[in-house]
Amino acid sequence: MAGKRWTQEQVEYLKKWHGIKSPQEIADAIGRKKQSVNDKVCQLQLPSARQDVWSEAELEFLREHYLELGAEECGVRLGRTKNAVHGKARQLRCGRAPIGPRRDWTEEEDQFMRENYQRLSWEELVEHLGRTKGAITQRSNFLGIKKYVDPYPFFEEWTEESAYAIGFWAADGWINKRGDESIRIGFGQKDHDILYALRDTIGAGRISIKTSGMGHYYIQSVKIYERLCEIFGRDVCGKSHTLTWPDIPDEYVRHFLRGAVDGDGALWKRKQDGLWEFSYTSSSKEFVDMLVFYIGELTGIKITTTDQKQGVWHSRCVGIKAVCIADWLYRDSSIALERKAWIAREMMGTHGQCRASSLTPKMREMFPHIIKQYRVI
């Protein structure tokens, strides 16, 4: 007897977490057997774990940039661990600075350090000063300046950027709690650009890229953890099945939702009829129900919610409704996952037809620029 057909959401979940979670963890999350997951991986021809073979291009990059960027930053650029980069650099004997005349620091350089050390990246500092990362670090210690920036104020007040970051964390974030004094708040994503955008926006934290391609941006902060617990009204450790709707002002809901959609949502064109679809998936029914409520309350767009009987809840809509949601979430946004923002822009340019009965008064008020692209029947 043939097994259950895979849903689009299950396939997307598999593609997202393959190589990061174990087959058994994926199977448990989507309500399938481990063998079914392994069979689907073979059918989709998903890549196996990366082989530890260095290309000539990677070796050349290491020879040119190891001294100025260091092992950690080189690892981020190459998608390798810090230890792997450090070991290969030792093999290539590129871990020492070339012998040359020592250059004294000038007053202009010191002033530049005082004004820009916290703000600029290591790459920018190395390029502007023409000095190694090690030399810059030593000088910063001599001048008594530190690169650390307290990230808590970013989360303390609601802004477009903080709402997005909290929404993104709600979908693709995690908490690593080691006692009451050591708590790490993290964001996971294979699209590394958004992790760098979050780090630059928040102004603190570190990024690591695993050999599987999965990236993690994390911040060490007890205060931010307590702030997240305050926002969501409960302990946010193990949030997957218990995530509640945050206490957030209405004007920031669309930015929060854009972050959540960039993490666990989907914008795509269906093959069977060519219609655009918006969908969101979560293991928390309360969160999905409130997402549906607020989209309806703020845009007039009605979305259906279904349970696949696997502990995973799905909300979705198609056609002009999906296009209007994409327009609401991504138009004039200051921060977004570029891959989904690009799809949203393509959706906004869609021409087609729709039924008049599908357009609520609120939709007609908010999205006349979208509706005029459709033939209303």
C-alpha positions in Angstrom: 0.0 0.0 0.0 1.4 3.4 -0.9 2.4 5.7 1.9 1.0 9.1 2.7 1.8 11.8 0.1 4.2 14.5 1.2 2.8 18.0 1.6 4.5 21.1 0.3 5.1 22.2 3.9 6.8 18.9 4.8 9.1 19.1 1.8 10.0 22.7 2.6 10.7 21.7 6.2 12.9 18.8 5.1 14.9 21.1 2.7 15.4 23.7 5.4 16.6 21.3 8.2 18.4 18.6 6.2 22.0 18.4 7.3 21.2 20.4 10.5 18.8 18.1 12.3 19.0 14.4 12.4 16.5 12.3 10.2 14.8 11.2 13.3 14.3 14.8 14.6 12.9 15.8 11.2 10.6 12.7 11.2 9.3 13.6 14.6 8.7 17.2 13.7 6.6 16.4 10.6 4.9 13.2 11.8 6.7 10.7 9.5 9.0 7.7 9.9 12.7 8.0 9.8 12.9 5.7 6.7 10.3 7.9 4.9 12.6 11.0 5.5 15.7 9.1 4.3 13.8 8.0 1.1 12.6 11.6 0.4 16.2 12.9 0.8 17.3 10.4 -1.9 14.4 11.3 -4.1 15.1 15.0 -3.9 18.8 14.4 -4.3 19.6 16.7 -1.4 23.4 17.1 -0.8 25.2 15.0 1.7 27.5 16.4 4.3 30.3 18.5 2.9 33.6 16.6 2.2 36.6 18.1 3.9 38.5 18.9 0.7 39.9 22.4 0.3 39.6 23.9 -3.2 42.5 25.9 -4.6 40.3 29.1 -4.5 39.8 28.5 -0.7 43.5 28.0 -0.1 44.4 31.2 -2.1 41.8 33.1 -0.1 43.4 31.8 3.1 46.9 32.8 2.0 45.7 36.4 1.2 43.4 37.1 4.0 44.2 35.0 7.1 46.4 37.5 8.7 44.0 40.4 8.3 40.7 38.7 9.0 41.7 35.9 11.5 40.5 32.3 11.7 36.9 33.1 12.8 36.1 35.6 10.0 37.8 33.5 7.4 35.6 30.6 8.6 32.5 32.7 8.1 33.5 33.6 4.6 34.4 30.1 3.6 31.6 28.3 5.4 34.1 26.3 7.6 34.7 26.1 11.3 37.3 28.2 13.1 39.3 25.2 14.0 39.4 23.9 10.4 40.6 27.3 9.2 43.2 27.6 11.9 44.6 24.1 11.2 44.8 24.7 7.5 46.5 28.0 8.0 49.2 26.3 10.1 49.7 23.8 7.3 50.1 26.6 4.8 52.4 28.5 7.2 50.4 31.7 6.7 49.8 32.3 10.4 52.7 34.8 10.9 53.0 38.4 9.7 55.7 39.0 7.1 59.0 40.4 8.4 59.2 44.1 7.8 59.9 47.5 9.5 57.7 48.2 12.5 55.5 51.2 12.0 54.6 53.5 15.0 51.0 54.5 15.5 50.2 58.1 14.6 47.9 60.5 16.5 45.5 60.5 13.5 45.3 56.7 13.6 44.6 56.8 17.4 41.8 59.3 16.9 40.4 57.2 14.1 40.4 54.2 16.4 38.6 56.1 19.2 35.9 57.3 16.8 35.4 54.1 14.7 36.6 51.0 16.6 33.2 50.0 17.9 31.3 51.0 14.7 33.4 49.4 11.9 33.9 45.7 11.1 37.4 44.2 11.4 37.7 44.1 7.6 37.0 47.8 7.4 39.4 48.6 10.2 42.2 46.5 8.6 41.6 48.1 5.2 41.5 51.7 6.4 44.5 51.4 8.8 46.6 49.1 6.7 47.4 47.0 9.8 46.7 43.5 10.9 43.8 42.5 13.2 46.3 41.6 15.9 48.0 45.0 15.8 44.7 46.8 15.9 43.6 44.7 18.9 46.8 45.5 20.8 46.4 49.2 20.1 42.8 49.1 21.3 43.9 47.6 24.6 46.6 50.3 24.9 43.9 53.0 24.2 41.5 51.4 26.6 38.6 51.0 24.1 36.5 47.9 23.7 34.5 46.6 20.8 31.6 45.4 22.9 28.3 47.2 22.5 25.4 46.4 24.9 22.6 45.0 22.7 19.8 45.3 25.3 18.7 48.8 24.4 17.8 47.6 20.9 15.2 45.2 22.4 14.0 47.6 25.1 11.8 49.7 22.9 9.6 48.8 19.9 10.9 49.9 16.6 10.5 48.5 13.0 13.9 46.8 13.4 13.4 45.4 16.9 9.9 44.1 15.9 11.4 42.3 12.9 14.2 40.8 14.9 11.8 39.5 17.6 9.6 38.1 14.9 12.5 36.4 13.2 13.6 35.0 16.5 10.1 33.7 17.3 10.3 31.6 14.1 14.0 30.7 13.7 15.4 31.5 17.2 16.6 29.5 20.1 17.7 29.8 23.7 20.7 28.1 25.3 20.4 28.5 29.0 23.3 27.3 31.2 22.2 28.4 34.6 20.8 31.8 35.5 23.9 33.8 34.6 24.8 32.3 31.2 22.1 32.6 28.6 22.6 32.7 24.9 19.9 34.0 22.5 20.4 32.8 18.9 19.0 33.0 15.4 19.5 30.2 12.9 19.3 30.6 9.1 20.9 29.2 5.9 20.7 32.7 4.3 23.7 34.3 5.9 23.1 37.8 4.7 20.1 38.3 7.0 22.3 37.2 10.0 24.9 39.9 9.1 22.1 42.4 8.7 20.7 41.6 12.1 24.2 41.8 13.7 24.8 45.2 12.0 21.4 46.5 13.1 21.6 45.3 16.7 25.3 46.3 16.9 26.6 43.3 18.9 26.8 39.5 18.9 28.7 36.8 16.9 28.1 34.7 13.8 29.2 31.2 13.2 28.7 29.1 10.1 28.6 25.3 10.3 30.1 23.1 7.5 26.5 22.1 6.7 25.9 25.7 5.6 23.6 26.6 8.6 24.5 29.9 10.1 23.9 31.1 13.7 23.9 34.6 15.1 23.9 34.7 18.8 24.0 37.2 21.7 25.0 36.5 25.3 22.5 38.4 27.5 20.4 37.5 30.6 18.6 40.9 30.2 17.5 40.2 26.6 16.2 36.7 27.7 14.2 38.4 30.5 12.9 40.9 28.0 11.7 38.1 25.6 10.0 36.4 28.5 8.2 39.7 29.3 7.1 40.2 25.7 5.8 36.7 25.2 4.3 36.5 28.7 6.1 33.3 29.7 9.4 31.4 29.8 10.6 31.2 26.2 12.8 28.2 26.6 11.5 25.4 24.4 9.1 27.7 22.7 8.3 25.6 19.6 4.9 24.2 20.9 4.2 26.9 23.5 4.9 30.2 21.7 2.3 32.8 22.5 1.5 36.1 20.7 3.6 39.0 22.0 2.5 42.1 23.7 3.2 44.4 20.7 1.7 47.7 19.5 -0.5 47.4 16.3 1.8 49.7 14.3 4.7 47.2 14.6 2.7 44.0 13.9 3.5 43.9 10.2 7.3 44.2 10.9 7.0 41.5 13.6 5.2 39.3 11.1 7.7 39.9 8.3 10.4 38.6 10.6 8.3 35.5 11.5 7.4 34.9 7.8 11.1 35.2 6.8 11.7 32.4 9.3 8.8 30.0 9.0 6.6 31.4 6.2 6.5 30.8 2.5 5.7 32.8 -0.6 5.5 30.7 -3.8 3.7 30.1 -7.1 1.7 26.9 -7.3 2.4 24.7 -10.2 -1.1 23.4 -10.6 -2.8 26.7 -11.3 0.0 29.4 -11.4 -1.5 31.2 -8.4 0.6 32.8 -5.7 0.3 31.4 -2.2 1.2 32.7 1.2 1.5 30.2 4.0 2.8 30.1 7.6 3.7 27.0 9.7 4.1 26.7 13.4 3.8 24.0 16.1 1.9 26.5 18.3 -1.8 26.7 17.5 -2.2 29.8 19.6 0.4 31.7 17.6 -1.1 30.7 14.3 -4.6 31.7 15.4 -3.4 35.1 16.5 -1.4 35.5 13.3 -4.6 34.9 11.3 -6.6 37.2 13.6 -4.2 40.1 13.3 -3.8 39.8 9.5 -7.6 39.9 9.2 -7.9 42.7 11.7 -5.3 45.0 10.1 -5.7 44.2 6.4 -9.2 42.7 6.0 -7.7 39.5 4.5 -9.2 36.2 5.6 -6.9 33.2 5.9 -7.7 29.6 6.6 -6.0 27.5 9.2 -5.6 23.7 9.0 -4.1 21.0 11.2 -2.3 18.2 9.4 -2.8 16.1 12.5 0.9 16.0 13.1 1.2 18.7 15.7 1.9 21.3 13.0 -0.5 24.1 12.2 -0.7 25.8 8.8 -2.3 29.1 7.7 -2.6 29.9 4.0 -4.3 32.0 1.3 -3.9 32.2 -2.4 -4.3 34.6 -5.3 -4.8 38.3 -4.7 -5.0 37.8 -1.0 -1.5 36.4 -0.9 -0.3 39.2 -3.1 -1.8 41.8 -0.8 -0.2 40.2 2.2 3.2 40.2 0.5 2.7 43.9 -0.3 1.7 44.7 3.3 4.7 42.9 4.7 7.5 43.8 2.4 6.8 47.1 0.7 9.1 49.9 2.0 10.7 47.6 4.6 14.0 48.5 6.1 15.1 44.9 6.9 14.0 41.6 5.3 15.3 38.3 4.0 16.3 39.3 0.5 15.2 36.0 -1.1 11.6 36.4 0.2 11.6 40.2 -0.4 12.5 39.5 -4.1 9.6 37.0 -4.4 7.3 39.6 -2.7 8.3 42.2 -5.3 7.6 39.8 -8.1 4.2 39.1 -6.5 3.4 42.8 -6.3 3.7 43.1 -10.1 1.2 40.3 -10.8 -1.7 40.8 -13.2 -4.7 38.5 -13.2 -8.3 38.2 -12.3 -10.2 37.8 -9.0 -13.7 37.6 -7.8 -15.3 40.7 -6.3 -16.5 38.6 -3.4 -12.9 38.0 -2.3 -12.3 41.7 -1.8 -13.3 43.1 1.6 -13.8 46.8 2.1 -10.6 47.0 4.1 -8.7 45.4 1.2 -10.2 47.9 -1.3 -9.1 50.7 1.1 -5.5 49.5 1.7 -4.5 47.9 -1.7 -6.1 49.8 -4.6 -2.7 49.7 -6.3 -2.8 45.9 -6.3 -6.5 45.6 -7.2 -6.1 47.8 -10.3 -3.7 45.2 -11.7 -6.6 42.6 -11.6 -9.7 42.1 -13.6 -12.4 41.9 -11.0 -15.2 39.5 -12.0 
